[in-house]
Amino acid sequence: MRQEQQFITGLYARLDQLREQAEESMRAALVQVGNGLQARLERDVQVAEQAGLLSAINAGENGLCFGHLDFRDGQSHHIGRI
């Protein structure tokens, strides 16, 4: 049971890291200054991608991992939202 809790704690720590990275990437994209339509398009695409990633990360917050399967060969697979 303790090993399982450590695994779940690690999952949430990783989720927090991914959230921070996506937020930083979005902030960096928003402050980019570029000339022309191409620069604005690239910025908008990057912001949209990071917003989608943040949405998925935030949705995964509840029910990140809700079960696991133990196989006869010793492998274990965790089941969750993302």
Backbone bond lengths (Angstrom), bond angles and torsions (degrees), N, CA, C in turn:
res aa  C-N    CA-C-N  psi(-1)  N-CA   C-N-CA  omega(-1)  CA-C   N-CA-C  phi
1 M - - - 1.444 - - 1.533 111.09 -
2 R 1.325 116.43 -40.74 1.465 120.25 179.48 1.530 110.82 -63.53
3 Q 1.317 116.79 -40.43 1.465 121.09 179.46 1.528 110.41 -63.46
4 E 1.316 116.10 -39.00 1.468 120.58 178.26 1.521 110.49 -64.70
5 Q 1.335 117.82 -42.17 1.459 121.19 178.90 1.525 110.96 -64.89
6 Q 1.313 117.31 -38.12 1.467 120.46 176.93 1.525 110.70 -63.39
7 F 1.319 116.86 -39.56 1.459 120.68 178.24 1.532 110.20 -62.78
8 I 1.332 117.01 -46.56 1.470 121.56 -179.43 1.534 110.08 -63.80
9 T 1.312 117.03 -41.93 1.465 120.94 177.79 1.530 110.13 -60.24
10 G 1.318 116.70 -40.94 1.464 121.15 177.09 1.519 112.24 -64.61
11 L 1.328 116.71 -37.75 1.474 120.29 177.59 1.525 110.99 -61.56
12 Y 1.332 116.00 -45.90 1.462 119.07 -179.69 1.528 111.93 -67.71
13 A 1.314 117.51 -33.69 1.465 120.66 175.75 1.527 110.08 -64.53
14 R 1.324 116.15 -42.35 1.472 120.17 178.16 1.519 110.81 -65.57
15 L 1.326 117.27 -39.38 1.460 121.24 177.33 1.527 110.32 -60.58
16 D 1.324 116.82 -41.81 1.468 120.65 177.14 1.524 111.41 -62.59
17 Q 1.329 116.92 -40.18 1.469 120.71 177.77 1.530 110.48 -63.18
18 L 1.317 116.46 -45.11 1.463 119.92 179.98 1.522 111.23 -63.55
19 R 1.330 116.84 -38.05 1.462 120.70 178.15 1.525 109.93 -63.34
20 E 1.316 117.04 -46.66 1.466 121.33 179.58 1.524 111.48 -60.39
21 Q 1.337 116.92 -41.96 1.462 121.01 179.56 1.530 110.99 -64.18
22 A 1.321 116.46 -43.45 1.467 120.04 -179.78 1.519 111.07 -66.40
23 E 1.327 116.63 -41.46 1.471 119.88 177.93 1.519 111.36 -63.14
24 E 1.326 116.88 -42.75 1.468 120.62 179.04 1.525 111.11 -64.78
25 S 1.313 115.75 -41.25 1.463 119.80 178.85 1.531 110.75 -63.27
26 M 1.319 116.37 -39.09 1.458 119.81 178.94 1.522 110.55 -68.01
27 R 1.336 117.05 -42.93 1.475 119.97 177.53 1.523 110.89 -60.80
28 A 1.316 116.53 -42.85 1.466 120.80 179.81 1.523 110.94 -62.90
29 A 1.315 116.55 -40.31 1.463 119.91 179.83 1.528 110.85 -66.89
30 L 1.307 116.55 -38.15 1.466 120.02 -177.49 1.520 113.15 -67.94
31 V 1.319 117.75 -26.53 1.462 119.25 -179.60 1.528 112.76 -93.22
32 Q 1.314 116.64 -2.81 1.473 119.49 178.73 1.521 109.54 -63.27
33 V 1.298 113.27 134.51 1.455 119.22 177.08 1.520 106.87 -113.78
34 G 1.282 115.15 124.77 1.450 119.22 178.54 1.509 109.69 -144.67
35 N 1.291 114.22 158.26 1.450 119.55 179.67 1.513 110.00 -97.97
36 G 1.271 115.08 137.49 1.443 119.77 171.08 1.518 114.38 93.04
37 L 1.290 112.25 170.30 1.451 122.16 -177.30 1.525 112.15 -64.52
38 Q 1.322 117.41 -39.99 1.465 121.31 -178.40 1.525 111.58 -60.20
39 A 1.312 117.31 -44.17 1.467 121.31 -179.58 1.524 110.72 -64.02
40 R 1.323 116.69 -42.07 1.470 119.48 179.24 1.520 111.15 -67.59
41 L 1.321 116.42 -37.95 1.466 120.56 178.71 1.521 110.45 -63.88
42 E 1.319 117.33 -45.96 1.467 121.12 178.83 1.522 110.98 -61.32
43 R 1.322 116.85 -41.84 1.467 121.03 178.11 1.527 110.30 -62.08
44 D 1.328 116.39 -46.64 1.455 120.23 -178.14 1.527 112.18 -64.35
45 V 1.315 116.84 -36.72 1.466 121.01 177.91 1.527 109.54 -65.67
46 Q 1.314 116.53 -45.07 1.467 120.02 179.87 1.528 111.07 -63.10
47 V 1.309 117.55 -42.62 1.459 121.26 179.42 1.534 109.86 -64.07
48 A 1.322 117.48 -43.13 1.467 121.07 179.57 1.525 111.37 -63.47
49 E 1.322 117.02 -41.54 1.470 120.42 178.38 1.522 111.01 -62.50
50 Q 1.328 117.08 -44.83 1.455 120.50 -178.83 1.534 111.30 -69.04
51 A 1.324 116.72 -34.87 1.466 119.93 177.09 1.526 110.27 -64.70
52 G 1.329 116.78 -40.23 1.459 120.36 176.87 1.519 111.51 -64.56
53 L 1.320 115.89 -41.26 1.462 120.34 177.95 1.527 110.55 -63.60
54 L 1.318 117.08 -44.52 1.468 120.57 178.07 1.523 111.18 -61.21
55 S 1.299 116.91 -39.16 1.459 120.84 178.11 1.526 110.96 -61.30
56 A 1.325 117.03 -44.19 1.466 121.25 178.79 1.524 110.76 -65.96
57 I 1.314 116.74 -41.00 1.466 120.65 179.05 1.517 110.25 -63.30
58 N 1.318 117.03 -45.54 1.461 120.50 -179.10 1.527 111.48 -67.06
59 A 1.312 117.81 -34.10 1.464 120.96 176.99 1.518 110.76 -67.49
60 G 1.317 116.87 -32.18 1.453 121.42 -179.61 1.506 114.01 -75.87
61 E 1.320 116.97 -11.56 1.464 121.32 -177.65 1.532 111.66 -56.32
62 N 1.317 116.51 -42.26 1.466 120.98 178.38 1.515 108.55 -96.17
63 G 1.302 116.23 120.95 1.456 119.74 -179.73 1.512 112.83 78.87
64 L 1.330 116.44 30.81 1.460 120.48 -179.16 1.527 110.31 -53.78
65 C 1.302 116.54 -46.29 1.460 121.42 177.32 1.523 107.56 -137.81
66 F 1.312 116.51 119.39 1.460 118.36 -176.40 1.521 113.46 -121.46
67 G 1.312 117.07 9.26 1.455 118.94 176.32 1.507 111.36 177.75
68 H 1.317 115.13 174.59 1.456 119.15 174.47 1.519 109.37 -153.83
69 L 1.309 113.84 157.33 1.457 121.69 178.44 1.514 108.42 -113.63
70 D 1.307 116.42 131.53 1.460 121.74 174.66 1.523 107.69 -107.19
71 F 1.317 116.01 124.38 1.449 121.10 -177.75 1.527 110.67 -99.82
72 R 1.295 115.50 159.73 1.464 121.15 -178.10 1.520 112.76 -62.03
73 D 1.325 116.62 -27.23 1.465 119.55 -179.17 1.539 112.48 -80.72
74 G 1.336 117.04 4.12 1.454 120.96 177.47 1.517 114.39 95.75
75 Q 1.310 117.31 -10.12 1.465 119.81 179.06 1.522 110.03 -76.77
76 S 1.310 114.39 150.92 1.459 121.30 178.42 1.524 107.83 -132.53
77 H 1.313 116.83 131.12 1.465 121.71 178.41 1.520 109.10 -121.01
78 H 1.329 115.35 127.82 1.458 121.02 179.38 1.517 109.32 -89.40
79 I 1.310 115.71 146.27 1.460 122.74 -177.11 1.520 107.89 -115.23
80 G 1.314 116.56 132.13 1.450 120.31 -179.78 1.510 111.87 -160.78
81 R 1.309 114.50 -169.57 1.470 120.67 -175.72 1.525 112.65 -77.81
82 I 1.336 117.03 -38.34 1.464 119.11 -179.18 1.507 109.26 -134.64
